[in-house]
């Protein structure tokens, strides 16, 4: 069966002759890997088809995470951007919905390993800003209602599943996370028709290697918007 390339095209948030930022959908892997397990649809392949040229990924997003994904069109630009990312000069803002009500903005400084087969722990720091709170009328363990928070995560390091694991460490599990979340709350959101992990790379800002400042903001998808509607002032956020 022939697939229309336009149907596979990703939303472009910024593009120039050297680099681009696209809005990655949740549920797609960025590239082929040992975790692919027989899958054949990858973001990297879609981008090569969409732009009809070679692409060089500068950073990664988990399969279940949506939002801003940066890549370059040549090795020199990719190398320059890689150095910017490693120097922490890139501003990365992630929206996340988690269980519980954090009392206020907080920082998690908790070493993390590198994932399967990489047991060495390295420093990992994430700053969290509380954007909104909500209380829903379904029961939680020992309570008649359930409380959730919308937070903006600012990772200062880039460890394996850092935001997800740091939220678990703080007992504010990420909603929809089947690996590090809380199954009871995940099921409650599935009952609302929300069948994805609620982590979205909302904003990416950095200095262009050839001059100027780039800022990309990724709209949320329909399911994430449905979750945002639970929070006053965030309903219908693009």
C-alpha positions as semicolon CSV with decimal commas, in nm:
position;residue;x (nm);y (nm);z (nm)
1;X;0,000;0,000;0,000
2;X;0,136;0,341;-0,101
3;X;0,147;0,600;0,177
4;X;0,099;0,967;0,094
5;X;0,415;1,148;0,219
6;X;0,200;1,448;0,315
7;X;0,015;1,230;0,565
8;X;0,344;1,157;0,743
9;X;0,466;1,518;0,747
10;X;0,539;1,675;1,085
11;X;0,441;2,025;1,194
12;X;0,735;2,260;1,131
13;X;0,795;2,515;1,408
14;X;1,110;2,665;1,255
15;X;1,317;2,591;0,946
16;X;1,610;2,756;0,771
17;X;1,890;2,627;0,544
18;X;2,087;2,492;0,842
19;X;1,841;2,350;1,095
20;X;1,478;2,293;1,184
21;X;1,250;2,232;1,480
22;X;0,940;2,016;1,441
23;X;0,654;1,917;1,668
24;X;0,704;1,547;1,739
25;X;0,381;1,350;1,796
26;X;0,352;1,127;2,101
27;X;0,386;0,755;2,034
28;X;0,655;0,762;1,765
29;X;1,019;0,666;1,814
30;X;1,277;0,919;1,700
31;X;1,507;0,661;1,541
32;X;1,562;0,288;1,510
33;X;1,721;0,123;1,815
34;X;1,725;-0,195;2,020
35;X;1,400;-0,077;2,179
36;X;1,219;-0,059;1,845
37;X;1,107;-0,425;1,856
38;X;1,004;-0,462;1,495
39;X;0,868;-0,111;1,440
40;X;0,924;0,056;1,105
41;X;0,789;0,409;1,147
42;X;1,054;0,650;1,282
43;X;1,071;1,028;1,305
44;X;1,415;1,040;1,141
45;X;1,285;0,858;0,832
46;X;0,983;1,086;0,810
47;X;1,202;1,394;0,828
48;X;1,432;1,272;0,549
49;X;1,126;1,217;0,333
50;X;0,959;1,545;0,430
51;X;1,263;1,767;0,370
52;X;1,413;1,549;0,094
53;X;1,761;1,574;0,243
54;X;1,983;1,422;0,508
55;X;1,902;1,511;0,870
56;X;2,118;1,500;1,183
57;X;1,933;1,472;1,514
58;X;2,070;1,702;1,783
59;X;1,876;1,562;2,078
60;X;1,619;1,293;2,155
61;X;1,267;1,270;2,293
62;X;1,116;0,954;2,442
63;X;0,864;0,772;2,226
64;X;0,575;0,881;2,451
65;X;0,687;1,246;2,472
66;X;0,564;1,506;2,225
67;X;0,689;1,851;2,131
68;X;0,996;2,041;2,011
69;X;1,256;1,827;1,834
70;X;1,572;1,991;1,697
71;X;1,782;1,864;1,408
72;X;2,035;1,997;1,158
73;X;2,081;1,954;0,784
74;X;2,461;1,921;0,789
75;X;2,727;1,775;1,018
76;X;2,889;2,109;1,095
77;X;2,566;2,266;1,223
78;X;2,480;1,949;1,415
79;X;2,821;1,957;1,584
80;X;2,784;2,324;1,675
81;X;2,435;2,267;1,816
82;X;2,556;1,963;2,007
83;X;2,813;2,177;2,185
84;X;2,543;2,431;2,273
85;X;2,325;2,157;2,418
86;X;2,613;2,010;2,619
87;X;2,699;2,354;2,759
88;X;2,339;2,388;2,884
89;X;2,287;2,706;2,685
90;X;1,963;2,570;2,539
91;X;1,641;2,662;2,723
92;X;1,413;2,357;2,741
93;X;1,064;2,383;2,891
94;X;0,848;2,073;2,932
95;X;0,483;2,070;3,038
96;X;0,388;1,777;3,259
97;X;0,078;1,672;3,452
98;X;0,158;1,494;3,778
99;X;-0,029;1,356;4,077
100;X;-0,055;1,555;4,398
101;X;-0,016;1,921;4,484
102;X;0,342;2,039;4,519
103;X;0,350;2,316;4,778
104;X;0,542;2,541;4,540
105;X;0,821;2,545;4,285
106;X;1,082;2,280;4,363
107;X;1,411;2,133;4,243
108;X;1,508;1,767;4,230
109;X;1,881;1,700;4,260
110;X;1,901;1,320;4,241
111;X;2,166;1,115;4,060
112;X;2,040;0,882;3,788
113;X;2,187;0,586;3,601
114;X;2,197;0,574;3,223
115;X;1,920;0,321;3,179
116;X;1,940;-0,051;3,092
117;X;2,300;-0,171;3,084
118;X;2,436;0,163;3,211
119;X;2,444;0,134;3,592
120;X;2,680;0,426;3,655
121;X;2,491;0,708;3,825
122;X;2,558;1,067;3,724
123;X;2,437;1,402;3,860
124;X;2,087;1,497;3,746
125;X;1,902;1,818;3,828
126;X;1,553;1,931;3,726
127;X;1,378;2,252;3,829
128;X;0,998;2,240;3,845
129;X;0,765;2,540;3,826
130;X;0,404;2,486;3,935
131;X;0,172;2,639;3,674
132;X;-0,169;2,527;3,804
133;X;-0,346;2,282;4,034
134;X;-0,678;2,102;4,010
135;X;-0,892;1,872;4,224
136;X;-1,104;1,609;4,048
137;X;-1,413;1,439;4,187
138;X;-1,292;1,080;4,158
139;X;-1,151;0,911;4,471
140;X;-0,785;0,848;4,544
141;X;-0,642;0,615;4,808
142;X;-0,786;0,734;5,139
143;X;-0,941;1,047;4,986
144;X;-1,272;1,133;4,822
145;X;-1,104;1,340;4,550
146;X;-0,783;1,335;4,347
147;X;-0,537;1,622;4,314
148;X;-0,314;1,701;4,018
149;X;-0,065;1,969;3,919
150;X;0,045;2,112;3,586
151;X;0,417;2,183;3,609
152;X;0,683;2,322;3,379
153;X;1,002;2,118;3,403
154;X;1,341;2,272;3,327
155;X;1,601;1,991;3,308
156;X;1,952;2,119;3,375
157;X;2,101;1,783;3,273
158;X;1,987;1,528;3,017
159;X;1,981;1,187;3,180
160;X;1,775;0,886;3,072
161;X;1,404;0,960;3,134
162;X;1,514;1,231;3,376
163;X;1,187;1,424;3,421
164;X;0,981;1,107;3,459
165;X;1,216;0,954;3,715
166;X;1,258;1,275;3,911
167;X;0,881;1,316;3,942
168;X;0,858;0,961;4,072
169;X;1,137;1,035;4,319
170;X;0,930;1,328;4,450
171;X;0,613;1,109;4,468
172;X;0,449;1,332;4,207
173;X;0,424;1,060;3,943
174;X;0,379;1,168;3,582
175;X;0,030;1,089;3,451
176;X;0,024;0,831;3,172
177;X;0,374;0,702;3,244
178;X;0,346;0,324;3,236
179;X;0,706;0,271;3,354
180;X;0,746;0,521;3,639
181;X;0,392;0,642;3,702
182;X;0,099;0,539;3,921
183;X;-0,140;0,293;3,755
184;X;-0,445;0,407;3,951
185;X;-0,416;0,765;3,830
186;X;-0,325;0,656;3,477
187;X;-0,649;0,455;3,462
188;X;-0,851;0,755;3,580
189;X;-0,719;0,964;3,291
190;X;-0,782;0,685;3,041
191;X;-1,146;0,696;3,151
192;X;-1,144;1,057;3,030
193;X;-1,016;0,946;2,689
194;X;-0,655;1,047;2,757
195;X;-0,438;0,758;2,643
196;X;-0,093;0,916;2,635
197;X;0,186;1,015;2,870
198;X;0,137;1,378;2,970
199;X;0,486;1,510;2,898
200;X;0,529;1,771;2,624
201;X;0,843;1,957;2,514
202;X;0,665;2,292;2,503
203;X;0,947;2,536;2,426
204;X;1,301;2,531;2,291
205;X;1,521;2,842;2,273
206;X;1,885;2,866;2,168
207;X;2,141;3,076;1,981
208;X;2,165;2,989;1,612
209;X;2,522;2,884;1,518
210;X;2,512;3,142;1,237
211;X;2,372;3,423;1,450
212;X;2,040;3,521;1,598
213;X;1,812;3,370;1,859
214;X;1,568;3,087;1,781
215;X;1,259;3,021;1,993
216;X;1,012;2,746;1,906
217;X;0,686;2,675;2,090
218;X;0,499;2,351;2,019
219;X;0,117;2,336;2,039
220;X;-0,026;2,043;2,234
221;X;-0,229;1,765;2,074
222;X;-0,598;1,696;2,134
223;X;-0,547;1,454;2,422
224;X;-0,304;1,680;2,605
225;X;-0,545;1,972;2,553
226;X;-0,818;1,763;2,714
227;X;-0,598;1,723;3,022
228;X;-0,516;2,096;3,027
229;X;-0,890;2,171;3,031
230;X;-0,897;2,031;3,388
231;X;-0,690;2,330;3,496
232;X;-0,847;2,676;3,518
233;X;-0,706;2,910;3,257
234;X;-0,549;2,636;3,044
235;X;-0,850;2,502;2,854
236;X;-0,799;2,506;2,478
237;X;-0,433;2,609;2,506
238;X;-0,267;2,588;2,165
